């Protein structure tokens, strides 16, 4: 890092990139999350085995970002890479920015010693789902489960629980 | 997941043609390559042509050509032409019972995962997967 491919520079994020990431994310999601992205930078921007990469064009405008880390032993999973955020300037989509960012973080993760990368997406997030599949990702050996945390849980605990 | 014969024919035909959208291939050649009924395939190709996925070329050297966008068309768009993808959402006897409602939650989850998988795989992605499998040796060569 940094690495330049076809006029696109991929490098680790700097503190000064945070406002641009906030703006880009707000353009994509419609939500302005300054505190969240500052916190993300603190937690992933400068620690070992955690990666917060950005892509900037030849005019040094931030056009994308990707964040990932190495996680280990969650329900018996050996160390593996996780990608949990990606954003690309909507005006530059299909310009291989997402692919270049994904390739770059995969190299970082591989250098950290893992040989698998995972992610988790909403079922209806067709844009990102199609993107990650186009990069070669497929359904993995883990399944995401969830439930609403309701008052029923407290009642179950008082009654002695199932497990 | 078991796909209907027509769906498999359609997927074979579309994917074969989508490998090179400038190439014209006859229905007979596709039928022979995938060991499927030529009559069945002819009917499926007519449906695909009506949907704008393939184009029928007349004359000598005629045949079919892919006419969609390989990076945009997903497996779901082909599958839904031939499968009753809404089947799971139509009420059936027993659905209103407590067991029926709980079962329905589970089957809906399965259906939603299947639909989301098919919706997220474009023809280009599937062809890329095929090339990757060929490159890393994971294709069963005895079956090819």
Interface residues (C-beta under 8 A of the other chain):
Chain A: X123 X124 X126 X129 X130 X133 X134 X136 X138 X139
Chain B: X74 X112 X113 X116 X117 X119 X120 X121 X122 X124 X125 X128 X129 X132
